[in-house]
Amino acid sequence: MTAGGELLSRWQSLRQELEADHVMLLATSKYSSDEAVATLVHAGQRDFAESRPQALRDRARMFPHCRWHMIGPLQKNKAKYVARHASMWHSVDIIEVAEAVASQLDNRELPILLQVNISGEKQKHGVSPHDVGKSLHALRQLSGLKVSGLMGMAAKVGDPTPAFQTLRQLRDQYHEGDLNTLSMGMSHDYLAAIREGATIVRLGTALFGRDYSDSMPAK
Ligand SMILES: *Cc1c(COP(=O)(O)O)cnc(C)c1O
């Protein structure tokens, strides 16, 4: 099978698997080629994620009929890329940056997820579970941003389930009718995330292949 064919067969089987649980497959294309993205777009995939703001802008311009999700850290001076091009922003964890994005939205509403540090690792992004209530309160005041749920990442090693349970419990605790989305689960732990109620899984390697460049169709 060609690399493009292998990519498509992984996509089809992941989609079947996730559709049965009503979970959205977010194709995390940050390390993959334009050709691999085009292959999936052609097959019908519409939701993609990038972790760098300029890459999000470039791909949103290249594939304007798709929904581009921002999943990486953002600095205030790059807020305009997310304000203009993102369909959903998963990695909100600093109120000042959220304000900057909100102020540059051009007459549209942007769904956002509060990123919570559920792994307990200090170097990880996201607000501490203790600050979730306070952060949601602040974000709910910002017009243009629509608080829609929570996002989190489990630690790379060890049992991911307790971290996902924490995110789900926080969602239930702070739900004001608006926290319907739980973005959790990556290639190595998405099955555990789905068991704990994920509504979006962000898959890079499991979809595009281990060496992402492998997924490029032969030229
Ligand atoms: C890269 C990335 C993913 C996908 O990682 P894989 O392990 O390749 O599936 C998911 N979420 C975030 C925030 C990422 O940066």
The ligand as a Tripos MOL2 file, in Angstrom:
@<TRIPOS>MOLECULE
LIG
   15    15     1     0     0
SMALL
NO_CHARGES

@<TRIPOS>ATOM
      1 C1          0.8830   17.0650   19.3380 C.3       1 LIG1
      2 C2         -0.2890   17.1450   20.2390 C.ar      1 LIG1
      3 C3         -1.2420   16.1190   20.2550 C.ar      1 LIG1
      4 C4         -1.1190   14.8490   19.4180 C.3       1 LIG1
      5 O1         -0.0820   14.0390   19.8940 O.3       1 LIG1
      6 P1          0.0790   12.5170   19.4350 P.3       1 LIG1
      7 O2          0.6650   11.8600   20.6190 O.co2     1 LIG1
      8 O3          0.9740   12.5250   18.2600 O.co2     1 LIG1
      9 O4         -1.2890   11.9980   19.1310 O.co2     1 LIG1
     10 C5         -2.3410   16.2780   21.0700 C.ar      1 LIG1
     11 N1         -2.5010   17.3710   21.8450 N.ar      1 LIG1
     12 C6         -1.6150   18.3690   21.8690 C.ar      1 LIG1
     13 C7         -1.8520   19.5470   22.7450 C.3       1 LIG1
     14 C8         -0.4810   18.2890   21.0670 C.ar      1 LIG1
     15 O5          0.4110   19.2920   21.1000 O.3       1 LIG1
@<TRIPOS>BOND
     1     1     2 1
     2     2     3 ar
     3     2    14 ar
     4     3     4 1
     5     3    10 ar
     6     4     5 1
     7     5     6 1
     8     6     7 2
     9     6     8 1
    10     6     9 1
    11    10    11 ar
    12    11    12 ar
    13    12    13 1
    14    12    14 ar
    15    14    15 1
@<TRIPOS>SUBSTRUCTURE
     1 LIG1         1 GROUP 0 **** ****
